Amino acid sequence: MSRKPELRGRAARLAQFLPTGRAQAARTPFVLLVVLLLGGGLIGLLVLNSALSEGAFRFDDLKREKKSLTDEEQALQRDVDAYSAPDALQRRARELGMVPGGDPAFLDPDGKVKGVPGPATASRAPLVLTPEAPATTTAPLPLPGTAPGTTPGAAADPTSTPASTPGR
């Protein structure tokens, strides 16, 4: 059993200001508080790190999805451009039986007709060959009001003027 040596003089006077046996008990809550704060900080950092890494994985997934959607958009835009090209439109119009329009006629503001209108006929349509579309000949569709088997040009004479032309 160890005993503390007794202090004398000046050391004894200074020793009375130092805490005695209760100092150990007062230090314990402080140590527990520091340990709890450090542990809570470490757990908080772990949770924050996990949330950040989860966000990074989500970000990578979204970047991959964005790249995929961008590639799909570009492919669709190429398709739209291919379908709206003049030769593709002409080929599709021919497949549907459409022909280029005839000679136009214009109306002046005073009601006079300028030009002689002409019907749209397949014989007037220039045949444009493209590498994608082989040349095929198809019979032109009859115009409304004409009998099947007659040519569309025979239905109306482009050189005749209409009887009810105002101002002539």
Contact map, one row per residue, 1 for C-alpha under 8 A:
111000000000000000000000000000000000000000000000000000000000000000000000000000000000000000000000000000000000000000000000000000000000000000000000000000000000000000000000
111100000000000000000000000000000000000000000000000000000000000000000000000000000000000000000000000000000000000000000000000000000000000000000000000000000000000000000000
111110000000000000000000000000000000000000000000000000000000000000000000000000000000000000000000000000000000000000000000000000000000000000000000000000000000000000000000
011111000000000000000000000000000000000000000000000000000000000000000000000000000000000000000000000000000000000000000000000000000000000000000000000000000000000000000000
001111100000000000000000000000000000000000000000000000000000000000000000000000000000000000000000000000000000000000000000000000000000000000000000000000000000000000000000
000111110001000000000000000000000000000000000000000000000000000000000000000000000000000000000000000000000000000000000000000000000000000000000000000000000000000000000000
000011111011001000000000000000000000000000000000000000000000000000000000000000000000000000000000000000000000000000000000000000000000000000000000000000000000000000000000
000001111111100000000000000000000000000000000000000000000000000000000000000000000000000000000000000000000000000000000000000000000000000000000000000000000000000000000000
000000111111100000000000000000000000000000000000000000000000000000000000000000000000000000000000000000000000000000000000000000000000000000000000000000000000000000000000
000000011111110000000000000000000000000000000000000000000000000000000000000000000000000000000000000000000000000000000000000000000000000000000000000000000000000000000000
000000111111111000000000000000000000000000000000000000000000000000000000000000000000000000000000000000000000000000000000000000000000000000000000000000000000000000000000
000001111111111100000000000000000000000000000000000000000000000000000000000000000000000000000000000000000000000000000000000000000000000000000000000000000000000000000000
000000011111111110000000000000000000000000000000000000000000000000000000000000000000000000000000000000000000000000000000000000000000000000000000000000000000000000000000
000000000111111111000000000000000000000000000000000000000000000000000000000000000000000000000000000000000000000000000000000000000000000000000000000000000000000000000000
000000100011111111000000000000000000000000000000000000000000000000000000000000000000000000000000000000000000000000000000000000000000000000000000000000000000000000000000
000000000001111111100000000000000000000000000000000000000000000000000000000000000000000000000000000000000000000000000000000000000000000000000000000000000000000000000000
000000000000111111100000000000000000000000000000000000000000000000000000000000000000000000000000000000000000000000000000000000000000000000000000000000000000000000000000
000000000000011111110000000000000000000000000000000000000000000000000000000000000000000000000000000000000000000000000000000000000000000000000000000000000000000000000000
000000000000000111111110000000000000000000000000000000000000000000000000000000000000000000000000000000000000000000000000000000000000000000000000000000000000000000000000
000000000000000001111110000000000000000000000000000000000000000000000000000000000000000000000000000000000000000000000000000000000000000000000000000000000000000000000000
000000000000000000111111100000000000000000000000000000000000000000000000000000000000000000000000000000000000000000000000000000000000000000000000000000000000000000000000
000000000000000000111111110000000000000000000000000000000000000000000000000000000000000000000000000000000000000000000000000000000000000000000000000000000000000000000000
000000000000000000111111111000000000000000000000000000000000000000000000000000000000000000000000000000000000000000000000000000000000000000000000000000000000000000000000
000000000000000000001111111100000000000000000000000000000000000000000000000000000000000000000000000000000000000000000000000000000000000000000000000000000000000000000000
000000000000000000001111111110000000000000000000000000000000000000000000000000000000000000000000000000000000000000000000000000000000000000000000000000000000000000000000
000000000000000000000111111111000000000000000000000000000000000000000000000000000000000000000000000000000000000000000000000000000000000000000000000000000000000000000000
000000000000000000000011111111100000000000000000000000000000000000000000000000000000000000000000000000000000000000000000000000000000000000000000000000000000000000000000
000000000000000000000001111111110000000000000000000000000000000000000000000000000000000000000000000000000000000000000000000000000000000000000000000000000000000000000000
000000000000000000000000111111111000000000000000000000000000000000000000000000000000000000000000000000000000000000000000000000000000000000000000000000000000000000000000
000000000000000000000000011111111100000000000000000000000000000000000000000000000000000000000000000000000000000000000000000000000000000000000000000000000000000000000000
000000000000000000000000001111111110000000000000000000000000000000000000000000000000000000000000000000000000000000000000000000000000000000000000000000000000000000000000
000000000000000000000000000111111111000000000000000000000000000000000000000000000000000000000000000000000000000000000000000000000000000000000000000000000000000000000000
000000000000000000000000000011111111100000000000000000000000000000000000000000000000000000000000000000000000000000000000000000000000000000000000000000000000000000000000
000000000000000000000000000001111111110000000000000000000000000000000000000000000000000000000000000000000000000000000000000000000000000000000000000000000000000000000000
000000000000000000000000000000111111111000000000000000000000000000000000000000000000000000000000000000000000000000000000000000000000000000000000000000000000000000000000
000000000000000000000000000000011111111100000000000000000000000000000000000000000000000000000000000000000000000000000000000000000000000000000000000000000000000000000000
000000000000000000000000000000001111111110000000000000000000000000000000000000000000000000000000000000000000000000000000000000000000000000000000000000000000000000000000
000000000000000000000000000000000111111111000000000000000000000000000000000000000000000000000000000000000000000000000000000000000000000000000000000000000000000000000000
000000000000000000000000000000000011111111100000000000000000000000000000000000000000000000000000000000000000000000000000000000000000000000000000000000000000000000000000
000000000000000000000000000000000001111111110000000000000000000000000000000000000000000000000000000000000000000000000000000000000000000000000000000000000000000000000000
000000000000000000000000000000000000111111111000000000000000000000000000000000000000000000000000000000000000000000000000000000000000000000000000000000000000000000000000
000000000000000000000000000000000000011111111100000000000000000000000000000000000000000000000000000000000000000000000000000000000000000000000000000000000000000000000000
000000000000000000000000000000000000001111111110000000000000000000000000000000000000000000000000000000000000000000000000000000000000000000000000000000000000000000000000
000000000000000000000000000000000000000111111111000000000000000000000000000000000000000000000000000000000000000000000000000000000000000000000000000000000000000000000000
000000000000000000000000000000000000000011111111100000000000000000000000000000000000000000000000000000000000000000000000000000000000000000000000000000000000000000000000
000000000000000000000000000000000000000001111111110000000000000000000000000000000000000000000000000000000000000000000000000000000000000000000000000000000000000000000000
000000000000000000000000000000000000000000111111111000000000000000000000000000000000000000000000000000000000000000000000000000000000000000000000000000000000000000000000
000000000000000000000000000000000000000000011111111100000000000000000000000000000000000000000000000000000000000000000000000000000000000000000000000000000000000000000000
000000000000000000000000000000000000000000001111111110000000000000000000000000000000000000000000000000000000000000000000000000000000000000000000000000000000000000000000
000000000000000000000000000000000000000000000111111111000000000000000000000000000000000000000000000000000000000000000000000000000000000000000000000000000000000000000000
000000000000000000000000000000000000000000000011111111100000000000000000000000000000000000000000000000000000000000000000000000000000000000000000000000000000000000000000
000000000000000000000000000000000000000000000001111111110000000000000000000000000000000000000000000000000000000000000000000000000000000000000000000000000000000000000000
000000000000000000000000000000000000000000000000111111111000000000000000000000000000000000000000000000000000000000000000000000000000000000000000000000000000000000000000
000000000000000000000000000000000000000000000000011111111100000000000000000000000000000000000000000000000000000000000000000000000000000000000000000000000000000000000000
000000000000000000000000000000000000000000000000001111111110000000000000000000000000000000000000000000000000000000000000000000000000000000000000000000000000000000000000
000000000000000000000000000000000000000000000000000111111111000000000000000000000000000000000000000000000000000000000000000000000000000000000000000000000000000000000000
000000000000000000000000000000000000000000000000000011111111100000000000000000000000000000000000000000000000000000000000000000000000000000000000000000000000000000000000
000000000000000000000000000000000000000000000000000001111111110000000000000000000000000000000000000000000000000000000000000000000000000000000000000000000000000000000000
000000000000000000000000000000000000000000000000000000111111111000000000000000000000000000000000000000000000000000000000000000000000000000000000000000000000000000000000
000000000000000000000000000000000000000000000000000000011111111100000000000000000000000000000000000000000000000000000000000000000000000000000000000000000000000000000000
000000000000000000000000000000000000000000000000000000001111111110000000000000000000000000000000000000000000000000000000000000000000000000000000000000000000000000000000
000000000000000000000000000000000000000000000000000000000111111111000000000000000000000000000000000000000000000000000000000000000000000000000000000000000000000000000000
000000000000000000000000000000000000000000000000000000000011111111100000000000000000000000000000000000000000000000000000000000000000000000000000000000000000000000000000
000000000000000000000000000000000000000000000000000000000001111111110000000000000000000000000000000000000000000000000000000000000000000000000000000000000000000000000000
000000000000000000000000000000000000000000000000000000000000111111111000000000000000000000000000000000000000000000000000000000000000000000000000000000000000000000000000
000000000000000000000000000000000000000000000000000000000000011111111100000000000000000000000000000000000000000000000000000000000000000000000000000000000000000000000000
000000000000000000000000000000000000000000000000000000000000001111111110000000000000000000000000000000000000000000000000000000000000000000000000000000000000000000000000
000000000000000000000000000000000000000000000000000000000000000111111111000000000000000000000000000000000000000000000000000000000000000000000000000000000000000000000000
000000000000000000000000000000000000000000000000000000000000000011111111100000000000000000000000000000000000000000000000000000000000000000000000000000000000000000000000
000000000000000000000000000000000000000000000000000000000000000001111111110000000000000000000000000000000000000000000000000000000000000000000000000000000000000000000000
000000000000000000000000000000000000000000000000000000000000000000111111111000000000000000000000000000000000000000000000000000000000000000000000000000000000000000000000
000000000000000000000000000000000000000000000000000000000000000000011111111100000000000000000000000000000000000000000000000000000000000000000000000000000000000000000000
000000000000000000000000000000000000000000000000000000000000000000001111111110000000000000000000000000000000000000000000000000000000000000000000000000000000000000000000
000000000000000000000000000000000000000000000000000000000000000000000111111111000000000000000000000000000000000000000000000000000000000000000000000000000000000000000000
000000000000000000000000000000000000000000000000000000000000000000000011111111100000000000000000000000000000000000000000000000000000000000000000000000000000000000000000
000000000000000000000000000000000000000000000000000000000000000000000001111111110000000000000000000000000000000000000000000000000000000000000000000000000000000000000000
000000000000000000000000000000000000000000000000000000000000000000000000111111111000000000000000000000000000000000000000000000000000000000000000000000000000000000000000
000000000000000000000000000000000000000000000000000000000000000000000000011111111100000000000000000000000000000000000000000000000000000000000000000000000000000000000000
000000000000000000000000000000000000000000000000000000000000000000000000001111111110000000000000000000000000000000000000000000000000000000000000000000000000000000000000
000000000000000000000000000000000000000000000000000000000000000000000000000111111111000000000000000000000000000000000000000000000000000000000000000000000000000000000000
000000000000000000000000000000000000000000000000000000000000000000000000000011111111100000000000000000000000000000000000000000000000000000000000000000000000000000000000
000000000000000000000000000000000000000000000000000000000000000000000000000001111111100100000000000000000000000000000000000000000000000000000000000000000000000000000000
000000000000000000000000000000000000000000000000000000000000000000000000000000111111100110000000000000000000000000000000000000000000000000000000000000000000000000000000
000000000000000000000000000000000000000000000000000000000000000000000000000000011111110110000000000000000000000000000000000000000000000000000000000000000000000000000000
000000000000000000000000000000000000000000000000000000000000000000000000000000001111111110000000000000000000000000000000000000000000000000000000000000000000000000000000
000000000000000000000000000000000000000000000000000000000000000000000000000000000001111111000000000000000000000000000000000000000000000000000000000000000000000000000000
000000000000000000000000000000000000000000000000000000000000000000000000000000000000111111100000000000000000000000000000000000000100000000000000000000000000000000000000
000000000000000000000000000000000000000000000000000000000000000000000000000000000111111111110000000000000000000000000000000000000000000000000000000000000000000000000000
000000000000000000000000000000000000000000000000000000000000000000000000000000000011111111111000000000000000000000000000000000000000000000000000000000000000000000000000
000000000000000000000000000000000000000000000000000000000000000000000000000000000000011111111100000000000000000000000000000000000000000000000000000000000000000000000000
000000000000000000000000000000000000000000000000000000000000000000000000000000000000001111111110000000000000000000000000000000000000100000000000000000000000000000000000
000000000000000000000000000000000000000000000000000000000000000000000000000000000000000111111111000000000000000000000000000000000000000000000000000000000000000000000000
000000000000000000000000000000000000000000000000000000000000000000000000000000000000000011111111111000000000000000000000000000000000000000000000000000000000000000000000
000000000000000000000000000000000000000000000000000000000000000000000000000000000000000001111111111000000000000000000000000000000000000000000000000000000000000000000000
000000000000000000000000000000000000000000000000000000000000000000000000000000000000000000111111110000000000000000000000000000000000000000000000000000000000000000000000
000000000000000000000000000000000000000000000000000000000000000000000000000000000000000000011111110000000000000000000000000000000000000000000000000000000000000000000000
000000000000000000000000000000000000000000000000000000000000000000000000000000000000000000001111111000000000000000000000000000000000000000011000000000000000000000000000
000000000000000000000000000000000000000000000000000000000000000000000000000000000000000000001111111100000000000000000000000000000000000000000000000000000000000000000000
000000000000000000000000000000000000000000000000000000000000000000000000000000000000000000001100111110000000000000000001110010000000000000000000000000000000000000000000
000000000000000000000000000000000000000000000000000000000000000000000000000000000000000000000000011111000000000000000001110110000000000000000000000000000000000000000000
000000000000000000000000000000000000000000000000000000000000000000000000000000000000000000000000001111110000000000000011100000000000000000000000000000000000000000000000
000000000000000000000000000000000000000000000000000000000000000000000000000000000000000000000000000111110000000000001111100100000000000000000000000000000000000000000000
000000000000000000000000000000000000000000000000000000000000000000000000000000000000000000000000000011111000000000011111000000000000000000000000000000000000000000000000
000000000000000000000000000000000000000000000000000000000000000000000000000000000000000000000000000011111100000000111100000000000000000000000000000000000000000000000000
000000000000000000000000000000000000000000000000000000000000000000000000000000000000000000000000000000111110000011111000000000000000000000000000000000000000000000000000
000000000000000000000000000000000000000000000000000000000000000000000000000000000000000000000000000000011111000011100000000000000000000000000000000000000000000000000000
000000000000000000000000000000000000000000000000000000000000000000000000000000000000000000000000000000001111111111000000000000000000000000000000000000000000000000000000
000000000000000000000000000000000000000000000000000000000000000000000000000000000000000000000000000000000111111111000000000000000000000000000000000000000000000000000000
000000000000000000000000000000000000000000000000000000000000000000000000000000000000000000000000000000000011111100000000000000000000000000000000000000000000000000000000
000000000000000000000000000000000000000000000000000000000000000000000000000000000000000000000000000000000011111100000000000000000000000000000000000000000000000000000000
000000000000000000000000000000000000000000000000000000000000000000000000000000000000000000000000000000000011111110000000000000000000000000000000000000000000000000000110
000000000000000000000000000000000000000000000000000000000000000000000000000000000000000000000000000000000011111111000000000000000000000000000000000000000000000000001111
000000000000000000000000000000000000000000000000000000000000000000000000000000000000000000000000000000001111001111100000000000000000000000000000000000000000000000001000
000000000000000000000000000000000000000000000000000000000000000000000000000000000000000000000000000000001111000111110000000000000000000000000000000000000000000000000000
000000000000000000000000000000000000000000000000000000000000000000000000000000000000000000000000000000011100000011111000000000000000000000000000000000000000000000000000
000000000000000000000000000000000000000000000000000000000000000000000000000000000000000000000000000000111000000001111100000000000000000000000000000000000000011010000000
000000000000000000000000000000000000000000000000000000000000000000000000000000000000000000000000000001111000000000111110000000000000000000000000000000000000010000000000
000000000000000000000000000000000000000000000000000000000000000000000000000000000000000000000000000001110000000000011111000000000000000000000000000000000000010000000000
000000000000000000000000000000000000000000000000000000000000000000000000000000000000000000000000000011100000000000001111100000000000000000000000000000011001010000000000
000000000000000000000000000000000000000000000000000000000000000000000000000000000000000000000000001111100000000000000111110100000000000000000000000000010000000000000000
000000000000000000000000000000000000000000000000000000000000000000000000000000000000000000000000001111000000000000000011111110000000000000010000000000011000000000000000
000000000000000000000000000000000000000000000000000000000000000000000000000000000000000000000000001100000000000000000001111110000000000000010000000000000000000000000000
000000000000000000000000000000000000000000000000000000000000000000000000000000000000000000000000000000000000000000000000111111000000000000000000000000000000000000000000
000000000000000000000000000000000000000000000000000000000000000000000000000000000000000000000000000101000000000000000001111111000000000000000000000000000000000000000000
000000000000000000000000000000000000000000000000000000000000000000000000000000000000000000000000001100000000000000000000111111100000000000000000000000000000000000000000
000000000000000000000000000000000000000000000000000000000000000000000000000000000000000000000000000000000000000000000000001111110000000000000000000000000000000000000000
000000000000000000000000000000000000000000000000000000000000000000000000000000000000000000000000000000000000000000000000000011111000000000000000000000000000000000000000
000000000000000000000000000000000000000000000000000000000000000000000000000000000000000000000000000000000000000000000000000001111100000000000000000000000000000000000000
000000000000000000000000000000000000000000000000000000000000000000000000000000000000000000000000000000000000000000000000000000111110111000000000000000000000000000000000
000000000000000000000000000000000000000000000000000000000000000000000000000000000000001000000000000000000000000000000000000000011111110000000000000000000000000000000000
000000000000000000000000000000000000000000000000000000000000000000000000000000000000000000000000000000000000000000000000000000001111110000000000000000000000000000000000
000000000000000000000000000000000000000000000000000000000000000000000000000000000000000000000000000000000000000000000000000000000111110000000000000000000000000000000000
000000000000000000000000000000000000000000000000000000000000000000000000000000000000000000100000000000000000000000000000000000001111111000000000000000000000000000000000
000000000000000000000000000000000000000000000000000000000000000000000000000000000000000000000000000000000000000000000000000000001111111100000000000000000000000000000000
000000000000000000000000000000000000000000000000000000000000000000000000000000000000000000000000000000000000000000000000000000001000111110000000000000000000000000000000
000000000000000000000000000000000000000000000000000000000000000000000000000000000000000000000000000000000000000000000000000000000000011111000000000000000000000000000000
000000000000000000000000000000000000000000000000000000000000000000000000000000000000000000000000000000000000000000000000000000000000001111100000000000000000000000000000
000000000000000000000000000000000000000000000000000000000000000000000000000000000000000000000000000000000000000000000000000000000000000111110000000000000000000000000000
000000000000000000000000000000000000000000000000000000000000000000000000000000000000000000000000000000000000000000000000000000000000000011111000000000000000000000000000
000000000000000000000000000000000000000000000000000000000000000000000000000000000000000000000000100000000000000000000000110000000000000001111100000000000000000000000000
000000000000000000000000000000000000000000000000000000000000000000000000000000000000000000000000100000000000000000000000000000000000000000111110000000000000000000000000
000000000000000000000000000000000000000000000000000000000000000000000000000000000000000000000000000000000000000000000000000000000000000000011111011111110000000000000000
000000000000000000000000000000000000000000000000000000000000000000000000000000000000000000000000000000000000000000000000000000000000000000001111110000010000000000000000
000000000000000000000000000000000000000000000000000000000000000000000000000000000000000000000000000000000000000000000000000000000000000000000111110000000000000000000000
000000000000000000000000000000000000000000000000000000000000000000000000000000000000000000000000000000000000000000000000000000000000000000000011111000000000000000000000
000000000000000000000000000000000000000000000000000000000000000000000000000000000000000000000000000000000000000000000000000000000000000000000111111101010010000000000000
000000000000000000000000000000000000000000000000000000000000000000000000000000000000000000000000000000000000000000000000000000000000000000000100111111000000000000000000
000000000000000000000000000000000000000000000000000000000000000000000000000000000000000000000000000000000000000000000000000000000000000000000100011111000000000000000000
000000000000000000000000000000000000000000000000000000000000000000000000000000000000000000000000000000000000000000000000000000000000000000000100001111100000000000000000
000000000000000000000000000000000000000000000000000000000000000000000000000000000000000000000000000000000000000000000000000000000000000000000100011111110110000000000000
000000000000000000000000000000000000000000000000000000000000000000000000000000000000000000000000000000000000000000000000000000000000000000000100000011111110000000000000
000000000000000000000000000000000000000000000000000000000000000000000000000000000000000000000000000000000000000000000011100000000000000000000110010001111111000000000000
000000000000000000000000000000000000000000000000000000000000000000000000000000000000000000000000000000000000000000000010100000000000000000000000000000111111100000000000
000000000000000000000000000000000000000000000000000000000000000000000000000000000000000000000000000000000000000000000000000000000000000000000000000001111111100000000000
000000000000000000000000000000000000000000000000000000000000000000000000000000000000000000000000000000000000000000000000000000000000000000000000010001111111100000000000
000000000000000000000000000000000000000000000000000000000000000000000000000000000000000000000000000000000000000000000010000000000000000000000000000000011111110000000000
000000000000000000000000000000000000000000000000000000000000000000000000000000000000000000000000000000000000000000000000000000000000000000000000000000001111111100000000
000000000000000000000000000000000000000000000000000000000000000000000000000000000000000000000000000000000000000000011110000000000000000000000000000000000001111110000000
000000000000000000000000000000000000000000000000000000000000000000000000000000000000000000000000000000000000000000010000000000000000000000000000000000000000111110000000
000000000000000000000000000000000000000000000000000000000000000000000000000000000000000000000000000000000000000000000000000000000000000000000000000000000000111111000000
000000000000000000000000000000000000000000000000000000000000000000000000000000000000000000000000000000000000000000010000000000000000000000000000000000000000011111101000
000000000000000000000000000000000000000000000000000000000000000000000000000000000000000000000000000000000000000000000000000000000000000000000000000000000000000111111000
000000000000000000000000000000000000000000000000000000000000000000000000000000000000000000000000000000000000000000000000000000000000000000000000000000000000000011111000
000000000000000000000000000000000000000000000000000000000000000000000000000000000000000000000000000000000000000000000000000000000000000000000000000000000000000001111100
000000000000000000000000000000000000000000000000000000000000000000000000000000000000000000000000000000000000000110000000000000000000000000000000000000000000000011111111
000000000000000000000000000000000000000000000000000000000000000000000000000000000000000000000000000000000000001100000000000000000000000000000000000000000000000000011111
000000000000000000000000000000000000000000000000000000000000000000000000000000000000000000000000000000000000001100000000000000000000000000000000000000000000000000001111
000000000000000000000000000000000000000000000000000000000000000000000000000000000000000000000000000000000000000100000000000000000000000000000000000000000000000000001111
